[in-house]
């Protein structure tokens, strides 16, 4: 007579196989679909080490892809200011734009080139998140209300009071100096300690008055103005989308600062509604060669 386990073994194998399949199915149901983050880099316009749009976007992708933490975010990058196939934006959970701004010349700003504005407007209406960094925060006054609605504020170079010469003055301003940056309480600043940067700061950002959605994220005490200035901010929109703006980002070397990296990585994951760890997103700085090797 054959041992009993010979007869039972196929039953156990079948049972464990079914349990494994059910477990995998339940896990797949429990895990939400990944959030899609589209990273857009503008064309190079400054010297080496400044306004490194594409290098920064490539680095951000590698840092997010290679973090040991679960962020629930997938990334894709696009050069030259806009995706060649804009339909990729249709299922994006957040869009990051790091490029030249308008500054009286709309043609240099990818947001306003061709029909990009209508494409961006379409994504904002469905509740897509938006992150603008440094020069991308520039906008003509006519488009200011849309920027305020989508991301909270903008660099206003048209609405200031005319100077003695009669020329139009800027509402917002720029200074290049070393300043202490203080994180404000917000999910984006989780794990971010006060840090110091020598930066080209944009300040006096044009925010909507009494905007209850607006939350300061980072303030700087600048030498040219008495009150601390908000240089990074976030909003949660009524349409469900989130917005984040940061006026820093002139120098590429800042990516070597762990607090700087964490602030931006946190902001991207938060805006895309991914998974943001309590201690923030951990990362390391990758060299150009390491970035190239990973992306190949």
GITACOR-V497724 format. One record per residue. N is the residue number from 0. SS is DSSP state (2 for helix, 1 for strand, 0 for the rest). PHI is phi in degrees with one decimal (999 if undefined). Layout:
N,SS,PHI ; N,SS,PHI
//
This chain:
0,0,999 ; 1,0,-74.5 ; 2,0,-59.9 ; 3,2,-63.0 ; 4,2,-66.0 ; 5,2,-64.1 ; 6,2,-76.3 ; 7,2,-81.3 ; 8,2,-56.1 ; 9,2,-61.9 ; 10,2,-66.7 ; 11,2,-62.8 ; 12,2,-61.1 ; 13,2,-62.8 ; 14,2,-63.4 ; 15,2,-66.6 ; 16,2,-64.0 ; 17,2,-64.3 ; 18,2,-61.7 ; 19,2,-63.6 ; 20,2,-64.8 ; 21,2,-63.6 ; 22,2,-62.1 ; 23,2,-62.6 ; 24,2,-65.3 ; 25,2,-66.5 ; 26,2,-64.1 ; 27,2,-63.6 ; 28,2,-70.1 ; 29,2,-72.5 ; 30,0,-84.4 ; 31,0,-68.6 ; 32,0,-62.9 ; 33,0,-63.1 ; 34,1,-83.8 ; 35,1,-99.6 ; 36,1,-113.7 ; 37,1,-100.1 ; 38,1,-106.2 ; 39,1,-111.5 ; 40,1,-111.8 ; 41,0,-80.2 ; 42,0,-75.4 ; 43,0,-65.9 ; 44,0,-136.2 ; 45,0,-118.4 ; 46,0,-72.7 ; 47,0,-56.2 ; 48,0,85.9 ; 49,1,-123.7 ; 50,0,48.4 ; 51,0,-83.6 ; 52,2,-63.5 ; 53,2,-68.4 ; 54,2,-59.1 ; 55,2,-68.2 ; 56,2,-64.7 ; 57,2,-63.5 ; 58,2,-64.0 ; 59,2,-59.4 ; 60,2,-60.4 ; 61,2,-64.2 ; 62,2,-63.5 ; 63,2,-70.4 ; 64,2,-67.8 ; 65,2,-101.7 ; 66,0,-63.5 ; 67,0,-77.4 ; 68,0,-87.9 ; 69,0,-87.8 ; 70,0,-103.9 ; 71,0,67.6 ; 72,1,-125.0 ; 73,1,-109.2 ; 74,1,-126.3 ; 75,1,-142.7 ; 76,1,-117.0 ; 77,1,-139.1 ; 78,0,-98.7 ; 79,0,62.1 ; 80,0,93.7 ; 81,0,-166.9 ; 82,0,-63.8 ; 83,0,-65.3 ; 84,0,-116.0 ; 85,2,-65.0 ; 86,2,-64.8 ; 87,2,-64.4 ; 88,2,-76.8 ; 89,2,-64.4 ; 90,2,-119.7 ; 91,0,-77.1 ; 92,0,-89.0 ; 93,1,-156.0 ; 94,1,-123.5 ; 95,1,-109.6 ; 96,1,-121.1 ; 97,1,-132.0 ; 98,0,-159.8 ; 99,0,-64.6 ; 100,0,-94.2 ; 101,0,-74.3 ; 102,0,49.0 ; 103,0,73.8 ; 104,0,-126.7 ; 105,2,-62.8 ; 106,2,-64.9 ; 107,2,-84.7 ; 108,0,-99.2 ; 109,0,-61.4 ; 110,0,-63.7 ; 111,0,-105.9 ; 112,0,-74.4 ; 113,0,47.6 ; 114,0,-109.0 ; 115,2,-64.2 ; 116,2,-60.9 ; 117,2,-66.1 ; 118,2,-66.5 ; 119,2,-67.4 ; 120,2,-59.3 ; 121,2,-59.4 ; 122,2,-71.7 ; 123,2,-66.4 ; 124,2,-64.9 ; 125,0,-90.9 ; 126,0,94.6 ; 127,0,-70.4 ; 128,1,-77.9 ; 129,1,-142.0 ; 130,1,-123.5 ; 131,1,-119.7 ; 132,1,-128.2 ; 133,2,55.4 ; 134,2,-60.4 ; 135,2,-67.1 ; 136,2,-78.0 ; 137,1,-68.2 ; 138,1,-157.1 ; 139,0,-65.7 ; 140,2,-57.1 ; 141,2,-63.2 ; 142,2,-98.7 ; 143,2,-55.4 ; 144,2,-57.6 ; 145,2,-67.8 ; 146,2,-62.2 ; 147,2,-62.6 ; 148,2,-68.6 ; 149,2,-83.9 ; 150,2,-129.4 ; 151,0,105.6 ; 152,1,-169.4 ; 153,1,-157.2 ; 154,1,-82.4 ; 155,1,-102.0 ; 156,0,-103.3 ; 157,0,-125.3 ; 158,0,-98.8 ; 159,0,-75.8 ; 160,0,-74.3 ; 161,0,-58.0 ; 162,0,-78.9 ; 163,0,-61.3 ; 164,0,-78.0 ; 165,0,90.7 ; 166,0,-72.6 ; 167,0,-64.9 ; 168,0,-97.1 ; 169,0,-76.3 ; 170,0,-75.4 ; 171,0,-90.3 ; 172,1,-146.6 ; 173,1,-132.3 ; 174,1,-144.7 ; 175,1,-112.8 ; 176,1,-163.3 ; 177,1,-93.4 ; 178,1,-141.6 ; 179,1,-85.7 ; 180,1,-108.3 ; 181,1,-112.8 ; 182,1,-73.0 ; 183,0,-95.9 ; 184,0,-61.8 ; 185,0,-170.5 ; 186,2,-53.7 ; 187,2,-65.7 ; 188,2,-94.9 ; 189,0,-61.4 ; 190,0,82.8 ; 191,0,-95.2 ; 192,0,-95.1 ; 193,0,-54.0 ; 194,1,-146.4 ; 195,1,-118.7 ; 196,1,-137.4 ; 197,1,-95.6 ; 198,1,-140.8 ; 199,1,-88.4 ; 200,1,-88.7 ; 201,1,-95.6 ; 202,1,-143.3 ; 203,0,54.3 ; 204,0,-64.0 ; 205,1,-84.8 ; 206,1,-97.7 ; 207,0,-69.6 ; 208,0,-69.2 ; 209,0,55.2 ; 210,0,-82.4 ; 211,0,-70.4 ; 212,0,-75.7 ; 213,0,-74.0 ; 214,1,-125.0 ; 215,1,-60.7 ; 216,1,-114.6 ; 217,1,-143.9 ; 218,1,-119.4 ; 219,1,-131.9 ; 220,0,-92.5 ; 221,0,-98.5 ; 222,0,-70.2 ; 223,0,-88.6 ; 224,0,-146.3 ; 225,0,-71.2 ; 226,0,-84.1 ; 227,0,-56.5 ; 228,1,-108.2 ; 229,1,-77.2 ; 230,1,-113.0 ; 231,1,-146.3 ; 232,1,-152.4 ; 233,1,-145.1 ; 234,1,-140.0 ; 235,1,-119.6 ; 236,0,-88.0 ; 237,0,-65.1 ; 238,0,-80.3 ; 239,0,97.5 ; 240,0,-79.1 ; 241,1,-119.4 ; 242,1,-134.5 ; 243,1,-143.2 ; 244,1,-128.1 ; 245,1,-141.6 ; 246,0,-88.2 ; 247,0,-77.1 ; 248,0,120.4 ; 249,0,-73.2 ; 250,1,-106.3 ; 251,2,-67.0 ; 252,2,-59.2 ; 253,2,-62.7 ; 254,2,-64.4 ; 255,2,-78.6 ; 256,0,-85.1 ; 257,2,-62.4 ; 258,2,-71.2 ; 259,2,-62.7 ; 260,2,-61.3 ; 261,2,-63.4 ; 262,2,-57.2 ; 263,2,-71.6 ; 264,2,-64.4 ; 265,2,-57.4 ; 266,2,-62.6 ; 267,2,-65.8 ; 268,2,-67.5 ; 269,2,-62.9 ; 270,2,-65.3 ; 271,0,-80.0 ; 272,0,63.5 ; 273,0,-84.1 ; 274,0,-96.5 ; 275,0,-108.9 ; 276,0,-60.8 ; 277,0,-61.2 ; 278,0,-91.8 ; 279,0,83.5 ; 280,0,-83.2 ; 281,0,-81.1 ; 282,0,-159.1 ; 283,0,-127.2 ; 284,0,-84.6 ; 285,0,-106.6 ; 286,0,-71.6 ; 287,2,-57.7 ; 288,2,-64.7 ; 289,2,-68.7 ; 290,2,-63.3 ; 291,2,-59.0 ; 292,2,-63.0 ; 293,2,-68.7 ; 294,2,-71.4 ; 295,0,-73.8
//
